[in-house]
Amino acid sequence: MKKLHPVMFAGTGSDVGKSIITAAFCRIFKQDGYRPAPFKAQNMALNSFATPEGLEIGRAQAVQAEAAGIPCHTDMNPLLLKPQSDHTSQVVLNGRPIGNRNAYDYFRKEGREELRREVCDAYDRLASRYNPVVLEGAGSISEINLRDTDLVNLPMAIHAGADVILVGDIDRGGVFASVYGSMMLLRPNERERIKGILINKFRGDIRLFESGIKMLEELCGIPVVGVVPYYKEIYIEEEDSVALATKSVRAEHGKVNVAVVLLRHLSNFTDFNVLERDPRVHLFYTNNVEELAKADIILLPGSKSTLDDLYELRRNGVAQAVIRAHREGATVMGICGGYQMMGQEVLDPDHVEGDIERLPGLGLLPVSTQMMGEKVTRQVRFGLNEKSRPSLKLMNGYEIHMGTTVPVFDAPASPLNILEDGKTDGYMVDATCMGTYIHGILDNPEFIDFLLEPFADKFSETAETFDYHRFKEEQYDMLAEHVRKHVDMPLIYQILTESHD
């Protein structure tokens, strides 16, 4: 295939849809016979993923790699910031945590060049293996107060020799000012990298915006490469927990009601996406004790700050509501931090998470957790530890956690899962009370069937097991078709093959 220039989708601001547009082009280039790969030098997100090598990257880049049809790698997101408070983040470099940083210290110039070398080296390694690299910017392209320390937008595009497509969100209004203003705030050598404008999230009759397209092109001196309409019927994983605001918050009649406990520091909420699509299930997020009482299954999710969230659950009555619901017949399952909370206690004598050294857990599982400084990140293959299901094939998931969980001194060993290497994971009292460290466990149809089995009388016998992998592949193709229909792809390919001289 012809060598294409790398392309960066940079935004006029946050939440303009850069991640989804990047995923769309990863799939489009794959469909057209290229071997694309995504890249975002620096990402800030609580939602992360473990690579095949057992290293940590932002979930968005894992999704984009999936759209490109390739395994994810830390070179696709060499720098990940995981917020721990309004002012501090855990810094993950090339897949491994290197400590916590205050935002002010992180964005000062000291030490930035070392990080710049790391992200540029990661890009160079990726570019040697893939064609084209599809880069994603972060936030606004024109944060002029941060541009001397910026690692992810135009400095990265200049290093990569990338053509930049500026993405503007018309849904929130002010698209002319945001696009033109973003261009005018750039230095001349930065402005010359911008080769096109893409308007995202358009609603209404496109004919009414045709004059607007001409005006933007005249103002900015570059073409509008497409106007992509807002869509509702395509489901691509969202990275930011802002997406939780649009999800259901109440139980519903006629289905298996599955409640995810809404934690303040909830992480990896994409663990539950598959349940939103399963026709047997109604999934909702809540910390309302009355709604929790209506749930057939209660899921305690992962947390970036287990002890803080456990303290809050005990304070606001949710812990007692979960215990009561289980006593009255609900299944309770914890994943990662939620699994830790279900035990007898959570210990943090070394202050890995903060000032709280010990809290009693919910007491549903006979296990004790101690926080450790070493983070576990790995992909795993596993089978359910249940004698009645010896024929179950191995399932896939990944672990990202700090802390070790063991049975209390008088509890029998009763792991939920047996890993491919013979090690064990989690704890199961019975089919209605269990915990696991494995994220993505619910992406496996076999595990969903196991979880829903006690409630089979609530759904039709003809209801089929939901194939999440096939569903995601269909959604990537639908996304690519949607974007391709509304973008001038011949113009995109022309831009990505023209000489830079």
C-alpha positions as CSV (number, residue, x, y, z in Angstrom):
1,M,0.0,0.0,0.0
2,K,1.0,3.6,-0.6
3,K,2.6,5.3,2.3
4,L,0.3,7.9,3.9
5,H,1.3,10.8,6.0
6,P,0.3,10.4,9.7
7,V,-2.9,12.3,10.5
8,M,-3.9,14.0,13.7
9,F,-7.5,14.7,14.8
10,A,-7.2,17.7,17.1
11,G,-10.0,19.6,18.7
12,T,-11.2,23.1,19.3
13,G,-12.0,22.0,22.8
14,S,-12.7,18.9,25.0
15,D,-15.6,16.5,24.2
16,V,-15.8,17.4,20.5
17,G,-15.7,13.7,19.7
18,K,-12.0,13.3,18.8
19,S,-11.7,9.8,20.3
20,I,-14.7,8.5,18.3
21,I,-13.6,10.2,15.0
22,T,-10.1,8.6,15.5
23,A,-11.7,5.2,16.0
24,A,-13.7,5.7,12.8
25,F,-10.7,6.5,10.7
26,C,-8.8,3.6,12.2
27,R,-11.6,1.3,10.9
28,I,-11.9,3.2,7.5
29,F,-8.1,2.9,6.8
30,K,-8.3,-0.8,7.8
31,Q,-11.2,-1.4,5.5
32,D,-9.3,0.3,2.7
33,G,-6.3,-2.1,3.0
34,Y,-4.0,0.0,5.2
35,R,-2.5,-1.1,8.5
36,P,-3.3,1.8,10.8
37,A,-2.6,2.3,14.5
38,P,-3.9,4.9,17.0
39,F,-1.7,7.2,19.0
40,K,-2.3,9.7,21.8
41,A,0.8,10.9,23.5
42,Q,-0.9,11.9,26.7
43,N,-4.3,10.8,28.0
44,M,-6.1,11.7,31.2
45,A,-8.7,9.1,32.2
46,L,-9.7,6.7,35.0
47,N,-10.8,4.1,32.4
48,S,-7.7,2.1,31.5
49,F,-6.9,-1.2,29.9
50,A,-4.1,-3.8,30.2
51,T,-2.1,-4.6,27.1
52,P,-1.1,-8.2,26.1
53,E,2.2,-7.5,27.8
54,G,0.5,-6.6,31.1
55,L,1.0,-2.8,30.9
56,E,-1.5,0.0,31.3
57,I,-2.9,2.4,28.6
58,G,-6.0,4.5,28.2
59,R,-9.2,2.6,27.3
60,A,-9.8,4.9,24.3
61,Q,-6.6,3.8,22.6
62,A,-7.5,0.1,23.3
63,V,-10.9,0.8,21.6
64,Q,-9.2,2.5,18.7
65,A,-6.7,-0.4,18.3
66,E,-9.7,-2.8,18.3
67,A,-11.2,-0.7,15.5
68,A,-7.9,-0.9,13.6
69,G,-7.9,-4.7,14.1
70,I,-4.6,-4.8,15.9
71,P,-3.4,-5.6,19.5
72,C,-3.1,-2.6,21.7
73,H,0.4,-1.5,22.9
74,T,1.8,1.1,25.3
75,D,3.4,2.9,22.4
76,M,-0.2,4.0,21.4
77,N,-0.6,5.9,24.7
78,P,2.9,6.3,26.4
79,L,1.7,8.8,29.0
80,L,-1.5,8.2,31.0
81,L,-2.7,10.5,33.8
82,K,-5.2,8.9,36.3
83,P,-6.8,11.6,38.4
84,Q,-6.8,10.9,42.1
85,S,-8.2,14.3,43.2
86,D,-8.9,17.7,41.7
87,H,-5.2,18.5,41.9
88,T,-3.2,15.2,41.7
89,S,-2.9,12.3,39.3
90,Q,-1.1,9.0,39.1
91,V,1.4,9.2,36.2
92,V,1.7,6.1,34.1
93,L,4.7,6.1,31.7
94,N,5.0,3.4,29.1
95,G,2.5,1.3,31.0
96,R,4.0,1.6,34.5
97,P,3.1,4.0,37.3
98,I,6.0,6.3,38.2
99,G,4.3,8.1,41.0
100,N,1.7,10.8,41.8
101,R,2.1,14.4,40.6
102,N,0.5,17.6,41.6
103,A,-1.0,19.3,38.4
104,Y,1.0,22.4,39.0
105,D,4.3,20.5,39.3
106,Y,3.4,18.3,36.3
107,F,2.8,21.1,33.9
108,R,5.9,23.1,34.9
109,K,8.7,23.1,32.4
110,E,11.1,21.2,34.6
111,G,11.3,17.5,33.5
112,R,9.0,18.0,30.5
113,E,11.7,17.4,28.0
114,E,12.4,13.9,29.4
115,L,8.7,13.1,29.0
116,R,8.7,14.7,25.5
117,R,11.5,12.3,24.5
118,E,9.6,9.3,25.9
119,V,6.4,10.1,23.9
120,C,8.3,10.9,20.7
121,D,10.3,7.7,21.0
122,A,7.0,5.8,21.4
123,Y,5.6,7.5,18.4
124,D,8.7,6.7,16.3
125,R,8.5,3.0,17.2
126,L,4.8,2.9,16.3
127,A,5.3,4.7,13.0
128,S,8.0,2.2,12.0
129,R,5.4,-0.6,12.2
130,Y,2.1,0.9,11.0
131,N,0.7,3.0,8.1
132,P,-0.8,5.4,8.8
133,V,-0.6,6.4,12.4
134,V,-3.8,8.1,13.4
135,L,-3.0,10.6,16.2
136,E,-5.5,12.1,18.6
137,G,-5.0,15.5,20.2
138,A,-6.2,16.4,23.7
139,G,-8.5,19.1,24.9
140,S,-8.1,22.3,22.8
141,I,-5.4,22.7,20.2
142,S,-4.9,26.4,21.2
143,E,-4.3,26.4,25.0
144,I,-1.7,29.2,24.6
145,N,-0.8,29.2,28.3
146,L,0.3,25.6,28.1
147,R,1.8,25.4,24.6
148,D,5.4,25.5,25.7
149,T,4.8,22.3,27.8
150,D,2.3,20.7,25.5
151,L,3.2,17.1,24.6
152,V,0.1,15.9,22.8
153,N,-1.2,18.5,20.2
154,L,0.8,20.5,17.7
155,P,4.3,19.8,19.0
156,M,3.5,16.1,18.6
157,A,2.1,16.7,15.1
158,I,5.2,18.6,14.1
159,H,7.4,15.8,15.4
160,A,5.4,13.2,13.5
161,G,5.1,15.3,10.3
162,A,1.3,14.8,10.6
163,D,-1.4,16.5,8.7
164,V,-3.9,17.9,11.2
165,I,-7.7,17.9,10.8
166,L,-9.3,20.3,13.3
167,V,-12.5,18.9,14.8
168,G,-15.2,21.3,15.9
169,D,-18.4,20.4,17.7
170,I,-21.4,22.2,16.2
171,D,-23.8,20.8,18.7
172,R,-22.8,23.1,21.5
173,G,-22.9,26.2,19.4
174,G,-20.2,28.8,18.5
175,V,-18.5,26.6,15.9
176,F,-17.4,29.5,13.8
177,A,-15.7,31.3,16.7
178,S,-14.1,28.1,18.1
179,V,-12.7,27.0,14.7
180,Y,-11.5,30.4,13.5
181,G,-10.3,31.4,17.0
182,S,-8.4,28.2,17.4
183,M,-6.6,28.8,14.0
184,M,-5.8,32.4,14.8
185,L,-4.2,31.6,18.1
186,L,-1.7,29.3,16.5
187,R,1.9,30.3,15.5
188,P,2.5,30.4,11.8
189,N,4.5,27.1,11.7
190,E,1.7,25.4,13.7
191,R,-1.1,26.9,11.5
192,E,0.4,25.5,8.4
193,R,0.0,21.9,9.7
194,I,-3.8,22.3,9.8
195,K,-5.0,20.9,6.5
196,G,-8.7,20.5,7.0
197,I,-11.7,21.2,9.2
198,L,-14.2,18.5,10.3
199,I,-17.5,19.5,11.8
200,N,-18.9,16.9,14.2
201,K,-22.3,16.3,15.9
202,F,-24.4,18.1,13.3
203,R,-28.2,18.0,13.8
204,G,-30.8,19.0,11.2
205,D,-30.8,19.6,7.5
206,I,-27.2,19.8,6.1
207,R,-28.4,22.1,3.3
208,L,-28.9,24.8,5.8
209,F,-25.2,24.7,6.7
210,E,-23.8,24.8,3.1
211,S,-23.2,28.6,3.3
212,G,-21.6,28.1,6.6
213,I,-19.1,25.6,5.1
214,K,-18.1,28.2,2.5
215,M,-17.7,30.9,5.1
216,L,-15.5,28.7,7.2
217,E,-13.3,27.8,4.3
218,E,-12.9,31.5,3.3
219,L,-12.2,32.6,6.8
220,C,-9.6,29.8,7.5
221,G,-8.2,29.2,4.0
222,I,-8.5,25.4,4.3
223,P,-11.2,23.0,3.2
224,V,-14.0,21.6,5.4
225,V,-13.4,17.9,4.8
226,G,-16.8,16.8,6.2
227,V,-19.8,17.5,8.4
228,V,-20.6,14.4,10.4
229,P,-24.2,14.2,11.8
230,Y,-25.0,13.3,15.4
231,Y,-25.9,9.6,15.7
232,K,-27.9,7.7,18.3
233,E,-28.0,4.1,17.0
234,I,-24.2,3.4,17.0
235,Y,-22.6,2.3,20.3
236,I,-18.9,2.8,20.7
237,E,-17.3,2.7,24.2
238,E,-17.0,6.1,25.8
239,E,-13.9,6.7,27.8
240,D,-15.1,9.4,30.2
241,S,-17.4,8.8,33.1
242,V,-19.4,11.9,31.9
243,A,-21.2,9.3,29.8
244,L,-22.7,7.9,33.0
245,A,-25.0,11.0,33.2
246,T,-27.0,9.6,30.2
247,K,-27.5,6.1,31.6
248,S,-30.6,4.7,33.4
249,V,-30.9,5.3,37.1
250,R,-34.0,3.2,38.0
251,A,-35.2,-0.4,38.0
252,E,-37.6,-1.7,35.3
253,H,-40.3,-4.4,35.2
254,G,-40.0,-7.5,33.1
255,K,-36.3,-7.9,33.0
256,V,-33.4,-8.9,35.2
257,N,-32.6,-5.7,37.0
258,V,-28.9,-5.2,37.5
259,A,-27.8,-2.2,39.6
260,V,-24.2,-0.8,39.4
261,V,-23.4,1.1,42.6
262,L,-22.5,4.6,41.6
263,L,-19.2,5.3,43.4
264,R,-17.6,8.7,43.6
265,H,-14.3,7.4,42.2
266,L,-15.8,4.7,39.9
267,S,-13.3,3.5,37.3
268,N,-13.6,1.1,34.3
269,F,-17.4,1.6,34.0
270,T,-17.0,0.0,30.6
271,D,-17.0,-3.3,32.4
272,F,-20.8,-3.0,32.3
273,N,-21.4,-1.9,28.7
274,V,-22.3,-5.4,27.6
275,L,-25.1,-5.6,30.1
276,E,-26.7,-2.5,28.6
277,R,-27.0,-4.4,25.3
278,D,-28.2,-7.8,26.6
279,P,-31.9,-8.1,25.9
280,R,-32.4,-10.1,29.1
281,V,-31.2,-7.3,31.3
282,H,-32.1,-3.8,32.4
283,L,-28.9,-2.1,33.7
284,F,-29.0,1.0,35.9
285,Y,-26.5,3.0,38.0
286,T,-27.6,4.2,41.4
287,N,-26.6,5.0,45.0
288,N,-30.3,5.4,46.0
289,V,-31.0,2.8,48.7
290,E,-34.7,2.4,47.5
291,E,-33.6,1.6,43.9
292,L,-31.0,-0.9,45.2
293,A,-33.7,-2.8,47.0
294,K,-35.4,-3.4,43.6
295,A,-32.3,-5.0,42.0
296,D,-32.0,-8.7,41.3
297,I,-28.2,-8.3,40.9
298,I,-26.0,-5.6,42.5
299,L,-22.6,-5.0,41.0
300,L,-19.9,-3.1,43.0
301,P,-17.5,-1.6,40.4
302,G,-13.9,-0.7,40.4
303,S,-12.7,2.4,42.2
304,K,-9.6,4.6,42.0
305,S,-9.9,5.2,45.7
306,T,-11.3,2.1,47.4
307,L,-11.1,3.3,51.0
308,D,-12.6,6.7,50.3
309,D,-15.5,5.1,48.4
310,L,-16.0,2.4,51.1
311,Y,-16.1,5.1,53.8
312,E,-18.7,7.0,51.7
313,L,-20.9,3.8,51.2
314,R,-20.9,3.2,55.0
315,R,-21.7,6.9,55.6
316,N,-24.6,7.2,53.2
317,G,-26.3,3.9,54.0
318,V,-25.6,2.2,50.7
319,A,-23.4,-0.5,52.4
320,Q,-26.3,-1.5,54.6
321,A,-28.7,-1.4,51.7
322,V,-26.4,-3.8,49.7
323,I,-26.1,-6.2,52.7
324,R,-29.9,-6.1,53.2
325,A,-30.6,-6.7,49.5
326,H,-28.4,-9.8,49.5
327,R,-30.1,-11.1,52.7
328,E,-33.4,-10.8,50.8
329,G,-32.3,-12.7,47.7
330,A,-30.2,-10.4,45.5
331,T,-27.0,-11.5,43.9
332,V,-24.0,-9.3,44.9
333,M,-20.8,-9.3,42.9
334,G,-17.7,-7.1,43.2
335,I,-15.2,-6.3,40.6
336,C,-11.7,-5.1,41.6
337,G,-12.2,-2.3,44.2
338,G,-15.8,-3.6,44.6
339,Y,-14.4,-7.0,45.4
340,Q,-12.1,-5.5,48.0
341,M,-15.1,-3.7,49.6
342,M,-17.1,-6.9,49.9
343,G,-14.6,-8.4,52.3
344,Q,-14.1,-8.2,56.0
345,E,-11.6,-5.4,55.9
346,V,-9.5,-3.2,53.7
347,L,-6.1,-2.3,55.2
348,D,-3.7,0.5,54.0
349,P,-0.9,0.7,56.6
350,D,1.5,2.2,54.1
351,H,-0.9,4.9,53.1
352,V,-0.8,3.8,49.4
353,E,-4.3,5.4,48.8
354,G,-4.4,8.1,51.6
355,D,-4.8,8.7,55.3
356,I,-7.3,5.9,56.2
357,E,-5.3,2.9,57.5
358,R,-8.2,0.5,58.0
359,L,-12.0,0.2,57.3
360,P,-14.3,-2.7,57.9
361,G,-15.8,-4.0,54.6
362,L,-19.3,-5.1,53.8
363,G,-18.6,-8.5,55.4
364,L,-20.1,-10.5,52.5
365,L,-16.9,-12.3,51.6
366,P,-14.5,-13.9,54.1
367,V,-11.5,-12.1,52.7
368,S,-9.1,-9.3,53.8
369,T,-7.4,-6.9,51.5
370,Q,-4.1,-5.0,52.1
371,M,-3.2,-2.1,49.7
372,M,0.3,-2.5,48.2
373,G,2.5,0.0,46.3
374,E,3.0,-2.5,43.4
375,K,0.4,-2.3,40.7
376,V,-0.8,-5.5,39.0
377,T,-1.6,-5.0,35.3
378,R,-2.0,-8.0,33.1
379,Q,-4.3,-9.8,30.6
380,V,-5.6,-13.1,31.8
381,R,-7.4,-16.2,30.5
382,F,-9.5,-18.0,33.0
383,G,-12.3,-20.5,33.6
384,L,-15.0,-20.6,36.3
385,N,-14.1,-22.7,39.3
386,E,-17.3,-24.7,39.3
387,K,-17.4,-28.4,39.1
388,S,-20.7,-28.4,37.4
389,R,-19.3,-26.5,34.4
390,P,-16.2,-28.4,33.4
391,S,-16.8,-27.9,29.7
392,L,-16.6,-24.1,29.8
393,K,-14.0,-22.7,27.5
394,L,-11.4,-20.3,28.7
395,M,-12.5,-16.7,29.0
396,N,-10.6,-13.4,28.6
397,G,-10.2,-10.4,30.9
398,Y,-7.5,-8.1,32.4
399,E,-6.4,-7.0,35.8
400,I,-5.4,-3.5,36.9
401,H,-5.2,-3.1,40.7
402,M,-3.2,-2.3,43.8
403,G,-3.7,-4.6,46.7
404,T,-3.7,-8.2,47.7
405,T,-6.8,-10.1,48.8
406,V,-6.6,-13.3,50.8
407,P,-9.1,-15.4,52.8
408,V,-9.3,-14.6,56.5
409,F,-7.6,-17.2,58.7
410,D,-10.5,-19.6,59.2
411,A,-12.1,-19.3,55.7
412,P,-11.9,-22.2,53.2
413,A,-10.3,-21.5,49.9
414,S,-13.1,-20.9,47.3
415,P,-11.8,-18.9,44.3
416,L,-14.3,-17.8,41.7
417,N,-11.9,-18.4,38.8
418,I,-8.9,-20.6,37.9
419,L,-6.4,-18.8,35.6
420,E,-4.8,-20.5,32.6
421,D,-1.5,-20.6,34.5
422,G,-3.1,-22.5,37.5
423,K,-3.3,-19.4,39.8
424,T,-6.6,-18.4,41.3
425,D,-8.7,-15.3,41.3
426,G,-11.5,-13.9,43.5
427,Y,-13.8,-15.6,46.0
428,M,-17.2,-17.2,45.7
429,V,-19.4,-18.0,48.7
430,D,-22.1,-19.2,46.2
431,A,-23.7,-18.2,42.9
432,T,-25.2,-15.1,44.6
433,C,-22.1,-13.8,46.4
434,M,-18.8,-13.4,44.7
435,G,-15.9,-11.1,43.8
436,T,-13.1,-10.9,41.2
437,Y,-10.1,-8.8,40.2
438,I,-10.9,-9.4,36.5
439,H,-12.1,-6.4,34.5
440,G,-13.9,-7.4,31.3
441,I,-15.2,-10.6,32.9
442,L,-18.7,-9.6,31.8
443,D,-17.6,-9.4,28.2
444,N,-17.7,-13.2,28.2
445,P,-21.1,-14.6,27.2
446,E,-20.5,-17.7,29.3
447,F,-20.0,-15.7,32.5
448,I,-23.1,-13.6,31.8
449,D,-25.1,-16.8,31.4
450,F,-23.7,-18.0,34.8
451,L,-24.6,-14.7,36.4
452,L,-28.2,-14.6,35.1
453,E,-29.0,-18.3,35.6
454,P,-30.7,-17.9,39.0
455,F,-33.1,-15.4,37.3
456,A,-33.9,-17.4,34.2
457,D,-37.7,-17.3,35.0
458,K,-37.6,-13.5,34.3
459,F,-36.7,-13.8,30.6
460,S,-37.9,-15.8,27.7
461,E,-36.4,-19.2,27.2
462,T,-35.7,-18.2,23.5
463,A,-33.6,-15.2,24.6
464,E,-30.2,-15.7,23.0
465,T,-26.8,-15.2,24.7
466,F,-25.5,-11.8,23.6
467,D,-22.3,-11.9,21.5
468,Y,-20.5,-8.7,22.6
469,H,-17.4,-9.3,20.3
470,R,-19.6,-9.6,17.2
471,F,-21.7,-6.6,18.3
472,K,-18.6,-4.4,18.7
473,E,-17.3,-5.3,15.3
474,E,-20.7,-4.4,13.8
475,Q,-20.6,-1.1,15.6
476,Y,-17.1,-0.2,14.3
477,D,-18.3,-1.0,10.8
478,M,-21.4,1.1,11.2
479,L,-19.3,4.0,12.6
480,A,-17.0,3.8,9.7
481,E,-19.9,3.8,7.2
482,H,-21.5,6.8,8.9
483,V,-18.3,8.9,8.9
484,R,-17.3,7.8,5.4
485,K,-20.7,8.9,4.1
486,H,-20.3,12.4,5.4
487,V,-16.6,13.0,4.8
488,D,-14.8,13.6,1.5
489,M,-12.5,10.6,1.6
490,P,-10.8,11.3,-1.8
491,L,-9.9,14.7,-0.3
492,I,-8.6,13.1,2.9
493,Y,-6.4,10.7,0.8
494,Q,-5.2,13.6,-1.3
495,I,-4.2,15.5,1.8
496,L,-2.4,12.5,3.2
497,T,-0.3,11.9,0.1
498,E,0.6,15.4,-1.0
499,S,4.2,16.5,-0.7
500,H,5.0,18.7,2.4
501,D,7.5,20.7,0.4
